Amino acid sequence: MSEALKIAIIGDYNFTFNAHHATNLSLDHSSEFLEVELNYYWIKISEALKHKEGYFNQYDGIWVAPGPIENPFYLNGIFKKISNKNIPVLITGEGFKIFLEHLITQNQLLSQQEKLISENLISGSSFERITIEPRSKTFHQLYENFNNVELSSSRYSLYPQLVEQLELGLVDIEAVNQFEDPEIISLRKSDFFVSCAFCPQISSTRDIPHPIIYTFLKMCNKTKKSNLD
């Protein structure tokens, strides 16, 4: 029997947060669907920042969970640690904006513009229905047999020239929402480094696991096997 996949979930876990509870359940749904053994470990954001870069090499995948995120600066530091690793990464929720801000800073994009990304356009802790409109072949296939209406507590509008600069060589816009703003992006230099502004875990069920999450686990399993060869 193969060794279980080991996933790090970076976030300040709170069992009263629906998105956190759904994160655990969605991993269980996908591991059962794929018939792979899985262990996952929540790591507080402040603790994850303290670990040396090599610490994350023990994991087969990293999931940056939704917030609330008290100190975005800490999460920005974590993105510096994990962006160049050959480990599948999934970001859901508020981390979407912080990751974009990390890319802007690291690559000095459009520094003359004061406001490149809006504040959260969803007020409070409520969830809003987001219609996912895939742009890439991969995500068209993922949503072919899955409802493209997702739930989100975070939605952002991006300055059009920022999107253009990002697409020049850094990321692929995998899907937009009904407002034509990016909802799913992927880091072009990585096999799987996907960031979603919404929370796919909330739409996952035991009968129909979310395709983004089981694809994340598939890539984790593939990376683990290739590292063992």
Secondary structure as the mmCIF struct_conf table of DSSP 4:
data_model
#
loop_
_struct_conf.conf_type_id
_struct_conf.id
_struct_conf.beg_label_comp_id
_struct_conf.beg_label_asym_id
_struct_conf.beg_label_seq_id
_struct_conf.end_label_comp_id
_struct_conf.end_label_asym_id
_struct_conf.end_label_seq_id
HELX_LH_PP_P HELX_LH_PP_P1 SER A 2 ALA A 4
STRN STRN1 LEU A 5 ILE A 10
BEND BEND1 GLY A 11 GLY A 11
TURN_TY1_P TURN_TY1_P1 PHE A 15 THR A 16
HELX_RH_AL_P HELX_RH_AL_P1 ASN A 18 LEU A 34
TURN_TY1_P TURN_TY1_P2 GLU A 35 GLU A 35
STRN STRN2 LEU A 38 ILE A 43
HELX_RH_AL_P HELX_RH_AL_P2 ILE A 45 LYS A 50
BEND BEND2 HIS A 51 HIS A 51
HELX_RH_3T_P HELX_RH_3T_P1 GLU A 53 GLN A 58
BEND BEND3 ASP A 60 ASP A 60
STRN STRN3 GLY A 61 VAL A 64
BEND BEND4 GLU A 70 GLU A 70
HELX_RH_AL_P HELX_RH_AL_P3 PRO A 72 ILE A 82
TURN_TY1_P TURN_TY1_P3 SER A 83 ASN A 84
BEND BEND5 LYS A 85 ILE A 87
STRN STRN4 VAL A 89 THR A 92
TURN_TY1_P TURN_TY1_P4 GLY A 93 GLU A 94
HELX_RH_AL_P HELX_RH_AL_P4 GLY A 95 ASN A 107
TURN_TY1_P TURN_TY1_P5 GLN A 108 GLN A 108
BEND BEND6 LEU A 110 LEU A 110
TURN_TY1_P TURN_TY1_P6 SER A 111 GLN A 112
BEND BEND7 GLU A 114 GLU A 114
BEND BEND8 LEU A 116 LEU A 116
STRN STRN5 ILE A 117 ILE A 117
HELX_LH_PP_P HELX_LH_PP_P2 SER A 118 ASN A 120
BEND BEND9 LEU A 121 ILE A 122
TURN_TY1_P TURN_TY1_P7 GLY A 124 SER A 125
STRN STRN6 GLU A 128 THR A 131
STRN STRN7 GLU A 133 PRO A 134
BEND BEND10 SER A 136 SER A 136
HELX_RH_AL_P HELX_RH_AL_P5 LYS A 137 LEU A 142
TURN_TY1_P TURN_TY1_P8 TYR A 143 ASN A 145
BEND BEND11 PHE A 146 PHE A 146
STRN STRN8 VAL A 149 SER A 152
BEND BEND12 SER A 153 SER A 153
STRN STRN9 LEU A 158 LEU A 158
HELX_RH_AL_P HELX_RH_AL_P6 PRO A 160 GLU A 167
TURN_TY1_P TURN_TY1_P9 LEU A 168 LEU A 170
STRN STRN10 VAL A 171 VAL A 176
TURN_TY1_P TURN_TY1_P10 GLN A 178 PHE A 179
BEND BEND13 GLU A 180 GLU A 180
STRN STRN11 PRO A 182 LEU A 187
TURN_TY1_P TURN_TY1_P11 ARG A 188 LYS A 189
BEND BEND14 SER A 190 PHE A 192
STRN STRN12 PHE A 193 CYS A 196
BEND BEND15 ALA A 197 PHE A 198
HELX_RH_3T_P HELX_RH_3T_P2 PRO A 200 SER A 203
BEND BEND16 ARG A 206 ILE A 208
HELX_RH_AL_P HELX_RH_AL_P7 PRO A 211 LEU A 228
#
